[in-house]
Amino acid sequence: MDYSSLPHFCRQEGSGSSKHSSGDADNCFSLDHPFHQELYSFIQEQALNQELIKQGSLHVKIPEQDPEDAKIVEVIEAEFHKLGVQNGSANGIDQA
């Protein structure tokens, strides 16, 4: 049993509430008690059987860019820029 995974109110120090605490450590969760061991095992088993919750995220693997394709894009962008300069536009779009 993983003691560190237990909620604070199940540990030996108790819930911290003096109103409901008798001061007796025997009234709290016991790692040695058969019922508590069975309960802990049941909860772990149920957690493993639960279907994953959809969080709305999606992991996408983006392929590496082909260097030849990158060169083609650079040439096309350069040509558009040249056409824009020839037409008097700095960004290649006629702003008339």
PEHUJO-V451792 format. One record per helix or strand of 2 or more residues. SS is the DSSP state (2 for helix, 1 for strand). FROM is the first residue (numbers start at 1). TO is the last residue. If there is no record, write none. Layout:
[[SS:FROM:TO] [SS:FROM:TO]]
//
This chain:
[[2:3:5] [2:8:10] [2:25:27] [2:34:49] [2:67:86]]
//
